[in-house]
Each structure stands twice: as structure tokens, then as C-alpha cells.
Amino acid sequence: MEPIEKTVKHFREEAGFVSATVVVFGAEFLEEAACRAWVLRRIHGARAVCPGCGSEVGGLAADRFWGGLRVKCADCGKWFTAATRTILSGTRFTYAQVFLVAVLIGLGWTPVEIAAKVGCDPLTVRYWEQRFSLHG
């Protein structure tokens, strides 16, 4: 078994979505809000942007965006959430489930093992593996 320092260094160097979850995982990620904040920052960086026109969203709308709520763009009028046009689009997983699936994939669990823990089908886990690999 590899020493933990070597394993953590390896994950940091990869910098992919899955490996990053393994590095940062801790007790705080047992909270939905912490998972949502981490996942959204990983996807969007520090900017809340309308997927329709690219305008940056600020003020109360930005708070709603980072809270996972619907936002209406002041410039183009499009309604959207932080999940719109991302790897989260059209999914029914909570942010905590997304984070947990990524951690377990990063730890080398099989889709069957992950599905049993998360409460989904192994094909759903494979679907998430594909989404994560496309996102980096």
C-alpha cells in the first residue's frame, strides 16, 4: 500500500474533478451545502455567468446562483441555475451524491459498490464516470 503522502501528491498532480474530490474530502462534505459550494466552484470558478448571453450575474442573483436556485438574467431574460449547461444538467442527483460518487470513483470502487452506497443503478455510476472524464 502506498503512503498517504504519495497518494495525495498523485491526486493533486492529476487535477481532474474526481481526483480533486479525493484530495479535499473531509467531514465538512457530509453537508449538502458544502458539497454544492465545492462542486459549483469547481465547475464555474469564481464567476456566476448566464449560460445564454455570458453576462456576469451579481448581487442577490449571484447569491441565488451559488445557492443552486433559479436566476433570471438581467440582460437577456433567460432563467437558469448553476447546473444549466454543465455536467449537472438534467440530473436528479443531489450535490452530495455527485461529490460522493466522484470520491468513490477516485478511490477505485467499482460501479456496483458505488451504486449500492449511493442508491442508484451501476449504469448510472458509469454515466457519471463518463461525465467526469469529459469535464476533467
Rosetta silent file (secondary structure, phi, psi, omega in degrees, C-alpha in Angstrom):
SEQUENCE: MEPIEKTVKHFREEAGFVSATVVVFGAEFLEEAACRAWVLRRIHGARAVCPGCGSEVGGLAADRFWGGLRVKCADCGKWFTAATRTILSGTRFTYAQVFLVAVLIGLGWTPVEIAAKVGCDPLTVRYWEQRFSLHG
SCORE:     score description
SCORE:     0.000 S_00000001
   1 L     0.000  136.548 -178.188    0.000    0.000    0.000 S_00000001
   2 L   -74.069  146.646  174.280    1.306    3.471   -0.943 S_00000001
   3 L   -62.683  147.469 -176.408    2.000    6.021    1.778 S_00000001
   4 H   -59.351  -36.053 -179.430   -0.816    8.594    2.048 S_00000001
   5 H   -60.316  -42.957 -179.979    1.561   11.477    1.190 S_00000001
   6 H   -66.597  -40.972 -179.666    2.447    9.876   -2.149 S_00000001
   7 H   -64.317  -47.142  179.995   -1.213    9.152   -2.933 S_00000001
   8 H   -62.452  -42.227  178.702   -2.355   12.709   -2.124 S_00000001
   9 H   -60.096  -42.823  179.118    0.512   14.155   -4.212 S_00000001
  10 H   -60.070  -45.549 -179.372   -0.544   11.943   -7.141 S_00000001
  11 H   -65.391  -39.583  179.227   -4.164   13.152   -6.930 S_00000001
  12 H   -62.610  -38.633 -178.342   -3.106   16.807   -6.726 S_00000001
  13 H   -68.673  -32.362  179.967   -0.989   16.439   -9.852 S_00000001
  14 H   -68.198  -40.688  175.975   -3.878   14.958  -11.865 S_00000001
  15 L    61.017   15.508  176.125   -6.134   17.938  -11.100 S_00000001
  16 L   -80.071  168.054 -178.810   -9.244   16.245  -12.535 S_00000001
  17 H   -56.679  -50.517 -176.805  -12.699   16.569  -10.968 S_00000001
  18 H   -63.031  -50.714 -177.153  -12.640   13.077   -9.453 S_00000001
  19 H   -64.750  -33.787  178.552   -9.101   13.240   -8.090 S_00000001
  20 H   -65.325  -34.606  178.806   -9.716   16.701   -6.637 S_00000001
  21 H   -64.911  -38.317 -179.585  -12.692   15.375   -4.628 S_00000001
  22 H   -63.951  -40.237 -178.660  -10.478   12.710   -3.055 S_00000001
  23 H   -66.484  -44.113 -173.989   -7.933   15.337   -2.002 S_00000001
  24 H   -88.364  -11.816 -174.395  -10.393   17.746   -0.394 S_00000001
  25 L   -55.920  133.987  176.786  -12.796   15.185    1.106 S_00000001
  26 L  -162.745 -177.031 -176.098  -13.403   15.579    4.818 S_00000001
  27 H   -57.217  -32.672 -178.617  -16.168   15.644    7.422 S_00000001
  28 H   -62.250  -21.720 -179.308  -17.454   19.006    6.164 S_00000001
  29 H   -83.564   11.903  171.149  -18.519   17.290    2.945 S_00000001
  30 H   -85.170   -3.284  178.819  -21.200   15.394    4.827 S_00000001
  31 L  -102.921  133.592  179.438  -23.267   18.596    4.431 S_00000001
  32 H   -57.599  -42.328 -177.489  -25.171   19.262    1.199 S_00000001
  33 H   -62.106  -39.560  178.918  -24.264   22.969    1.265 S_00000001
  34 H   -66.896  -40.381  178.113  -20.523   22.222    1.412 S_00000001
  35 H   -65.096  -44.730  179.419  -20.808   19.784   -1.490 S_00000001
  36 H   -59.563  -47.520 -178.735  -22.855   22.280   -3.524 S_00000001
  37 H   -60.471  -44.903 -178.274  -20.332   25.067   -2.879 S_00000001
  38 H   -66.409  -48.026 -177.674  -17.357   22.893   -3.833 S_00000001
  39 H   -61.718  -46.167 -178.371  -18.944   21.373   -6.950 S_00000001
  40 H   -66.305  -38.731  177.265  -20.187   24.736   -8.245 S_00000001
  41 H   -66.795  -35.701  178.778  -16.838   26.454   -7.625 S_00000001
  42 H   -66.278  -38.022 -178.496  -15.086   23.583   -9.392 S_00000001
  43 H   -78.477  -44.743 -171.133  -17.398   23.954  -12.402 S_00000001
  44 H  -103.808   -8.674 -172.659  -17.729   27.751  -12.541 S_00000001
  45 L    70.043 -136.967 -177.491  -14.645   29.067  -10.788 S_00000001
  46 L  -101.545    4.004 -174.161  -15.442   32.329   -9.017 S_00000001
  47 L  -112.332  132.645  171.349  -17.876   33.692  -11.627 S_00000001
  48 L   -96.571  114.466 -172.730  -21.637   33.306  -11.861 S_00000001
  49 E  -128.174  140.152  175.752  -22.386   33.705  -15.572 S_00000001
  50 L   -67.060  127.255  178.478  -25.573   33.479  -17.639 S_00000001
  51 L   -72.737  -13.293 -179.804  -25.314   30.454  -19.972 S_00000001
  52 L   -83.072  -51.241 -174.857  -27.431   32.299  -22.536 S_00000001
  53 L  -117.237   -9.464  178.522  -25.563   35.563  -23.086 S_00000001
  54 L    84.930    3.820  179.075  -22.439   35.223  -20.931 S_00000001
  55 L   -69.973  141.138  177.159  -23.242   38.187  -18.692 S_00000001
  56 E   -75.900  138.989 -178.485  -21.879   38.002  -15.180 S_00000001
  57 L   -99.434  132.691 -178.787  -24.559   37.737  -12.513 S_00000001
  58 L  -129.614  178.483  175.733  -24.133   39.813   -9.373 S_00000001
  59 H    62.738 -138.881 -179.064  -25.845   40.786   -6.130 S_00000001
  60 H   -61.661  -36.092  178.824  -28.866   38.789   -4.962 S_00000001
  61 H   -62.452  -38.706  177.826  -28.959   36.878   -8.252 S_00000001
  62 H   -66.110  -39.710  176.633  -25.391   35.659   -7.628 S_00000001
  63 H   -60.394  -42.476  178.063  -26.385   34.536   -4.119 S_00000001
  64 H   -65.026  -42.332  178.368  -29.278   32.580   -5.628 S_00000001
  65 H   -56.303  -54.346 -178.335  -26.956   31.126   -8.294 S_00000001
  66 H   -67.765  -19.698  176.279  -24.432   29.844   -5.697 S_00000001
  67 L   -85.670   -1.040  178.748  -27.345   28.559   -3.608 S_00000001
  68 L    81.608   14.876 -177.988  -28.475   26.358   -6.503 S_00000001
  69 L   -97.351  166.654  179.074  -31.659   28.365   -7.070 S_00000001
  70 L   -70.638  144.675 -179.389  -33.155   29.740  -10.293 S_00000001
  71 E  -133.117  144.621  173.644  -31.880   33.071  -11.561 S_00000001
  72 E  -109.966  125.140 -179.701  -33.183   35.397  -14.268 S_00000001
  73 L   -67.314  129.349  179.128  -30.513   37.160  -16.310 S_00000001
  74 L   -69.157  -24.566 -177.005  -30.954   40.934  -16.174 S_00000001
  75 L   -88.117  -47.348 -175.200  -29.525   41.283  -19.703 S_00000001
  76 L  -110.172  -11.026  178.006  -31.211   38.581  -21.799 S_00000001
  77 L    83.109    1.429 -179.619  -34.095   37.467  -19.551 S_00000001
  78 L   -70.930  137.225  171.986  -33.097   33.777  -19.594 S_00000001
  79 E   -91.017  137.956 -179.011  -33.958   31.722  -16.499 S_00000001
  80 E  -160.931  169.456  172.362  -31.225   29.316  -15.380 S_00000001
  81 L  -125.536  176.774  177.693  -29.491   27.674  -12.441 S_00000001
  82 L   -66.048  -17.370  179.883  -25.839   26.941  -11.732 S_00000001
  83 L   -86.203  -17.147 -176.966  -26.454   23.455  -13.169 S_00000001
  84 L   -58.197  128.937  178.762  -27.661   24.714  -16.571 S_00000001
  85 L    56.982   38.350  175.838  -25.385   23.538  -19.423 S_00000001
  86 L  -128.713 -176.028  176.557  -22.942   21.789  -17.071 S_00000001
  87 L   -64.944  -12.174 -179.937  -22.226   18.177  -16.134 S_00000001
  88 L   -90.893  -10.060 -176.783  -25.130   18.585  -13.692 S_00000001
  89 L   -57.771  129.679  174.459  -27.722   19.415  -16.370 S_00000001
  90 L    74.072    9.239 -179.783  -30.702   17.096  -16.323 S_00000001
  91 L   -94.863  161.574  177.999  -29.539   15.019  -13.373 S_00000001
  92 L  -113.245    3.542  177.809  -31.503   14.127  -10.291 S_00000001
  93 L   -72.875  145.736  170.617  -28.528   13.615   -8.007 S_00000001
  94 L   -75.308  167.388  176.871  -28.003   15.977   -5.118 S_00000001
  95 H   -62.788  -35.524  178.724  -24.685   17.797   -4.923 S_00000001
  96 H   -65.097  -39.585  177.892  -23.716   15.448   -2.085 S_00000001
  97 H   -65.961  -41.983  178.285  -24.413   12.406   -4.279 S_00000001
  98 H   -59.699  -47.395 -178.812  -22.350   13.879   -7.128 S_00000001
  99 H   -62.880  -45.887 -178.560  -19.474   14.550   -4.752 S_00000001
 100 H   -62.825  -43.499  178.026  -19.703   11.101   -3.125 S_00000001
 101 H   -59.359  -43.563  179.651  -19.763    9.302   -6.471 S_00000001
 102 H   -62.883  -43.592  179.144  -16.662   11.249   -7.542 S_00000001
 103 H   -61.199  -47.517 -176.727  -14.832   10.420   -4.292 S_00000001
 104 H   -67.160  -35.651  173.662  -15.664    6.718   -4.541 S_00000001
 105 H   -62.862  -44.873 -179.801  -14.606    6.574   -8.205 S_00000001
 106 H   -63.234  -27.934  177.978  -11.371    8.279   -7.205 S_00000001
 107 L   -85.669   -2.205  175.042  -10.793    5.709   -4.502 S_00000001
 108 L    89.024   15.724  177.288  -11.158    2.915   -7.048 S_00000001
 109 L   -69.285  153.256  177.896  -14.528    1.490   -6.026 S_00000001
 110 L   -80.478  158.193  176.767  -16.406   -0.484   -8.674 S_00000001
 111 H   -56.210  -35.553  179.119  -19.651    0.846  -10.163 S_00000001
 112 H   -65.512  -44.097  179.410  -21.571   -1.934   -8.358 S_00000001
 113 H   -64.880  -42.815 -179.829  -20.084   -0.953   -4.976 S_00000001
 114 H   -65.207  -45.021 -179.748  -20.737    2.753   -5.580 S_00000001
 115 H   -57.981  -39.962  179.512  -24.305    2.123   -6.740 S_00000001
 116 H   -64.601  -38.162 -179.499  -25.036    0.184   -3.545 S_00000001
 117 H   -75.375  -37.866 -174.961  -23.788    3.062   -1.371 S_00000001
 118 H   -87.216  -24.092 -179.294  -25.429    5.868   -3.343 S_00000001
 119 L    85.971   46.734  178.644  -28.701    4.072   -4.075 S_00000001
 120 L  -142.431 -176.855  179.006  -28.650    4.009   -7.857 S_00000001
 121 L   -85.537  146.175  176.506  -28.018    1.635  -10.737 S_00000001
 122 H   -56.677  -30.144  176.870  -24.426    0.714  -11.703 S_00000001
 123 H   -65.027  -32.480  176.220  -25.161    2.100  -15.186 S_00000001
 124 H   -64.904  -39.514  177.652  -25.807    5.483  -13.562 S_00000001
 125 H   -63.820  -42.536  178.128  -22.354    5.315  -11.991 S_00000001
 126 H   -62.849  -38.274  175.696  -20.825    4.566  -15.399 S_00000001
 127 H   -58.164  -45.332  178.869  -22.750    7.537  -16.792 S_00000001
 128 H   -67.402  -35.842  175.675  -21.157    9.749  -14.092 S_00000001
 129 H   -57.887  -42.986  178.842  -17.714    8.326  -14.837 S_00000001
 130 H   -65.219  -44.608  179.590  -18.171    9.488  -18.439 S_00000001
 131 H   -61.043  -45.111 -179.943  -19.395   12.925  -17.384 S_00000001
 132 H   -63.320  -40.716 -177.945  -16.470   13.402  -15.014 S_00000001
 133 H   -67.161  -32.488  177.405  -13.937   12.311  -17.637 S_00000001
 134 H   -72.709  -32.996 -177.559  -15.358   14.821  -20.127 S_00000001
 135 H   -80.347  -29.292  179.639  -15.286   17.614  -17.557 S_00000001
 136 L    89.495    0.000    0.000  -11.747   16.919  -16.373 S_00000001
